[in-house]
Amino acid sequence: MEPSTEAKLTVYFDEPFWVGVFEDLDGKKLSVCKVVFGAEPTDAEIYAFILKYFNHLRFSPPVRTEIRHKADNPKRRQRNAQKQLEKSGVGTKSQQALQKQYEENKLERKQRSREQREAEKRRLFELKQHKRKEKHRGH
C-alpha cells in the first residue's frame, strides 16, 4: 500500500482573532502550522491565502501518528463531517506538533539573542580598549 498525503485546514475563533491550523499528514507523519487571520476570513480570502502563501508556511517538525481507517459508509462520513464542523479547535496531535514547533522557535530565539548580547559586549569592550589606547597615544 502506497503512503498517502493529506492536507487539512481548520479555521476557528480563538478570542479575539480567527485562527487557521494547517495539518499536513504525509504517510504516518503529521506536521502543522498555525496562522492568525485576524478578522473572519471568507472562503475566497482563505483560497487566495492558500494559493499565495502555502509554500511559505513554516510547518512544525513531523510527529509520528497512527492513521485509523473507518468504514466507508456514506452516512458515517456525513456524521463525521457534521461532527468536524461542530467541533472547535484542533486535535491533540496537532497541538503537540504546534507546541514542539513553539519550543524549537523559543530555543532558536534564545540562542540568537544570546549571540547578539555577547557581540554587543565584545563591541563595547573593544571600544573601551580603543579609547584607553587613544588617551595614552599622545604621551
C-alpha positions as CSV (number, residue, x, y, z in Angstrom):
1,M,0.0,0.0,0.0
2,E,1.4,3.4,-1.0
3,P,1.6,6.1,1.6
4,S,-0.9,8.9,1.1
5,T,-0.6,12.7,1.6
6,E,-3.4,14.6,3.1
7,A,-3.8,18.3,3.9
8,K,-6.4,19.8,6.1
9,L,-7.3,23.3,7.3
10,T,-9.3,24.1,10.4
11,V,-10.5,27.6,10.9
12,Y,-11.8,28.6,14.3
13,F,-12.4,31.6,16.5
14,D,-9.8,32.0,19.3
15,E,-10.7,35.2,21.1
16,P,-10.1,37.9,19.7
17,F,-8.8,36.5,16.3
18,W,-9.7,33.9,13.7
19,V,-7.1,31.2,13.5
20,G,-6.3,28.6,10.9
21,V,-4.4,25.4,11.5
22,F,-2.9,23.7,8.5
23,E,-2.4,20.0,9.1
24,D,-0.2,18.1,6.6
25,L,-0.4,14.3,7.0
26,D,2.3,12.5,4.9
27,G,2.1,8.8,5.4
28,K,2.3,8.5,9.2
29,K,3.9,11.9,9.9
30,L,1.8,14.9,10.9
31,S,3.1,18.5,10.6
32,V,1.1,21.5,11.5
33,C,1.3,25.3,11.0
34,K,-0.8,27.9,12.8
35,V,-1.9,31.1,11.0
36,V,-3.7,34.1,12.6
37,F,-6.1,35.6,10.2
38,G,-7.5,38.5,12.4
39,A,-11.0,39.3,11.1
40,E,-13.2,36.4,10.0
41,P,-11.9,35.3,6.6
42,T,-14.2,34.5,3.7
43,D,-13.9,31.3,1.7
44,A,-12.4,33.4,-1.2
45,E,-9.8,35.0,1.1
46,I,-8.8,31.6,2.5
47,Y,-8.4,30.2,-1.0
48,A,-6.3,33.2,-2.1
49,F,-4.2,32.9,1.1
50,I,-3.5,29.2,0.3
51,L,-2.6,30.0,-3.3
52,K,-0.3,32.8,-2.4
53,Y,1.3,31.8,0.9
54,F,1.1,28.0,1.3
55,N,4.7,27.4,0.1
56,H,6.0,30.0,2.6
57,L,4.3,28.4,5.7
58,R,6.7,27.1,8.4
59,F,5.3,23.7,9.4
60,S,6.3,22.0,12.7
61,P,8.7,19.1,12.7
62,P,6.8,15.9,11.8
63,V,5.2,13.9,14.6
64,R,4.5,10.2,14.2
65,T,0.8,9.4,14.3
66,E,-1.4,6.4,13.8
67,I,-3.9,6.5,11.0
68,R,-7.2,4.8,11.7
69,H,-9.4,3.8,8.7
70,K,-13.1,3.6,9.3
71,A,-15.8,2.1,7.3
72,D,-16.6,3.9,4.1
73,N,-20.3,4.2,4.9
74,P,-21.8,7.4,3.4
75,K,-24.0,8.0,6.4
76,R,-20.9,7.6,8.7
77,R,-18.9,10.0,6.5
78,Q,-21.8,12.5,6.7
79,R,-22.0,12.2,10.5
80,N,-18.2,12.6,10.8
81,A,-18.3,15.7,8.6
82,Q,-21.0,17.2,10.8
83,K,-19.0,16.4,13.9
84,Q,-15.9,18.1,12.5
85,L,-18.0,21.2,11.7
86,E,-19.4,21.4,15.2
87,K,-16.0,20.6,16.9
88,S,-14.0,23.8,17.5
89,G,-10.3,23.8,18.0
90,V,-7.6,21.4,16.9
91,G,-6.7,17.7,17.6
92,T,-4.3,16.8,20.3
93,K,-1.6,15.6,17.8
94,S,-1.8,18.9,16.1
95,Q,-1.5,20.7,19.5
96,Q,1.6,18.6,20.3
97,A,3.2,19.4,17.0
98,L,2.5,23.1,17.4
99,Q,3.9,23.0,21.0
100,K,7.1,21.3,19.6
101,Q,7.4,24.0,16.9
102,Y,6.9,26.7,19.6
103,E,9.6,25.2,21.8
104,E,12.1,25.0,18.9
105,N,11.4,28.6,17.9
106,K,11.9,29.6,21.5
107,L,15.3,27.9,21.8
108,E,16.3,29.4,18.4
109,R,15.3,32.9,19.6
110,K,17.2,32.4,22.9
111,Q,20.3,31.4,21.0
112,R,20.1,34.4,18.7
113,S,19.5,36.9,21.5
114,R,22.5,35.4,23.5
115,E,24.8,35.8,20.5
116,Q,23.6,39.4,20.0
117,R,24.2,40.2,23.7
118,E,27.7,38.7,23.5
119,A,28.5,40.5,20.3
120,E,27.4,43.8,21.9
121,K,29.5,43.1,25.0
122,R,32.6,42.5,22.8
123,R,31.9,45.6,20.8
124,L,31.7,47.8,23.9
125,F,34.8,46.2,25.4
126,E,36.8,46.8,22.2
127,L,35.5,50.4,22.1
128,K,36.6,50.9,25.7
129,Q,40.0,49.4,25.0
130,H,40.4,51.7,21.9
131,K,39.5,54.8,24.0
132,R,42.1,53.8,26.6
133,K,44.8,53.4,23.9
134,E,43.8,56.8,22.4
135,K,44.3,58.5,25.8
136,H,47.9,57.3,26.1
137,R,48.8,57.7,22.4
138,G,49.9,61.4,22.7
139,H,52.4,60.9,25.6
